[in-house]
Amino acid sequence: MTNVTVIGLGAMGGGMARSLLRSDAVTSVAGFDLNPEFVSKFHQEAKQTEKAAGNEPPEQLTLDNFVSGETTNVVLIVLVNEAQCQSVCFDGKDGIHLQGLLRKGSTVIVSSTVTPAWSKRACARFSEQGIRFLDCPVSGGPVRALAGEITMMCSGDPEDLQVADPLFQAMGTEIHIVRGGAGMGSTVKMVHQLLAGVHIAVAAEALALAAKAGLDVRQLYDIVKGAAGNSWMFGDRGKRMIEYTGEDGEKVMSSLAIFIKDMDIVYSSAKALKCPVPIATAALQQYIGGSGLGLDRKDDSQVVKVYETLSGASVSGTACSQKETDGSTTYAANDEAKSGNKVGDVWTFPDGAKETIVDCFDEPHHHSVISNSYTRVCKARIAPNDATKAHRHAKSSVYFFLSEKGVDFENYVRGSSGPVCDRVDFGEVRYGDHSEEAPLIHKLTNKSSSETTEADDNDLVCIDAEILSSPPLMGPKREPLVADHHELIKTREDCRVYKLTLEPNETAVASYPFFYLGVVLKGSTLRNAIAGTSECPDVAWETDCKTGDVEWNSPSAGVAITNKGDTVYERYIVEWC
C-alpha cells in the first residue's frame, strides 16, 4: 500500500497531486496546504476517486494531521522555496516536522526548486534515520502538471529511485534519472532555470527594442517564431508580453518572484563554484527591477515592464485596434453602433454626419513616442485647414504646445453646442482632467493660414502626456523642487511641471529625486558631467537637443548640465507625484 501526502497544493503541486489520484500504484493521497480552500477542494476530488485519506480533511491545518508515521509511506514536497522546505523537513513550528514524524523506510520526494547544497544536506539528515530522500525538481507548468505530463529530473540512491518510479510515471512523461546522488537533479534544474530565465528576459529585451525602433511588434514576433532566433520561451512568454492588458484577474501562469528566487540560486551556486555567469546575473537584475516596480505576483512575462519603463517603448497591449483594408486603415462604424463614449462608439453630428470614436493614440495625426506603466506620450501635428478624427482622451494629461508662432484652432468637444475657437502660444502648457467615466472626446481643426514661406510654420504641434499611475515613492511625499535655473510653473495633484532655463555657458546641477518626463522647448548642445571619485574618473558627454525631444527618466542626482550652444536652452521637467 502506498499512501502519499502531497505538501503544497499550488499551481504545480495541485496538478501533481491530482495526477497521483489516477495512478493504480497509489492507495491514498492526502493534500496539505495552508490554504483551507485548496485542502477542501482536493479532498473532495480524492473522495470521488476513492483515494481520500479519511472521510473529511482535518480541521487543524498542521503537518502532523496530514502525515502519520503509522500510515504515510511517501511525502511529496512541492513548495515555493528552500526556506519552506527546510521548515517542513527539519525546523517546523512547535517541533513538528517530517524528520520527527516519518518512520524508517518512508520516502521524501522534494520537487521544489532548491539549491543542490540543500538537497545534499537534507539527504544526509534523512538517511541517518533510514528515511529515503529523492531530489526530483520538475518543469512543465500547471497545465502539464495536471495532465501528468511534466518533465522530472530525479536524483538519489538508485534503489530508492526504482521504488518511486511508479509515482514518477504517474506525474510525468519525461523522467530523467540523473546520476551522482541527491543534489544532481537540482543542479540540472539550476542550469535549466538559467536558460529559462535568460530567455524570458532576452525576449522582453528584443520586443522592447522592436517597439522602440518603430516595428510592428506582433509582426516581429511572428517572424522570429519561424526563424533561427526563436526559443520556446520567446514563443510562450513573448505572446503573453504582447497580449497583456493589465486587467485585474489576468491569469498568472508563473510569477515573476519565482524567477528572482531561481536566478538567485543560479547566481549563488555559480559563485560557490567560482564559475562566472554574467548573462544570468544581468537577467537576475531585470527580475529584481520588476520586483521594484511591484510586479512580484504578476506573470513572469511582465519583466518586459522593466524594459518598457527604461526605454519608453510599449510592448504590452500592442494589439492593433484598427482594421486594414486594401492597404488603408479604416475604423469599424455602422448605424447600429452604440452612441456612447467608448472607443468604437459613434458620434453623430448635427448635420447627420457620423464618426467612429477612436483612442487618441490611434488617431492618424497622433504618433506614440513613449508608453510604459506610468505614462503614454504622443506627438500630434495638424497642418493648416486639416482636422483630426473624433478621438478620446480617458486619462488626465499634460499638453505642451510647440507651434513656434502660435496657432489658432477650432475645438469641437462632444456634448457642446458646437466648435469653439481657441489659440495656443509657443511653449504653452495645459492640463486636462480626464477619466474613463468622464473622457474628453473632441475634434481639432487647425484654422491658421497656410500661406507662409516656411514649411510647417503654422502646423498645430502638441505633445500629449497621459498620467497613468504614480511611480514607487520612497519616504513621505516631497515638497516641490527648489533648484537654481528651475521654475515651478504648474502644480496638480498628480504632477508638477518645472521649467529649466540655461543661457549659453550656464550650468545647472540636476538632482531629481523623482520619475519625470523631459520635454525640450528650445534646443541646444549640452555637456553632461558626473563628478568622479578617487577610484572612478569623471564622466562627461555631449548631447544635441532639439525642440520637441521627449524622454522618460528615472530619479537622478548630481548631473551637471552646461549649455554649450549659442542659444537659450529650455526644457520642461514633469514630476510624476
PyMOL commands that set and color helices and strands:
alter all, ss='L'
color gray80, all
select helices_A, chain A and resi 11-21+36-48+63-65+82-89+93-95+98-101+116-127+141-147+158-171+184-212+217-225+232-243+256-273+278-292+300-311+360-362
alter helices_A, ss='H'
color red, helices_A
select strands_A, chain A and resi 3-7+28-32+74-77+107-110+132-135+138-139+150-154+172-177+323-325+328-330+346-348+354-356+358-359+366-371+375-382+391-393+397-401+407-413+420-424+429-432+440-446+460-467+486-492+495-502+507-512+516-522+525-530+539-544+550-553+556-563+569-576
alter strands_A, ss='S'
color yellow, strands_A
deselect
rebuild
show_as cartoon
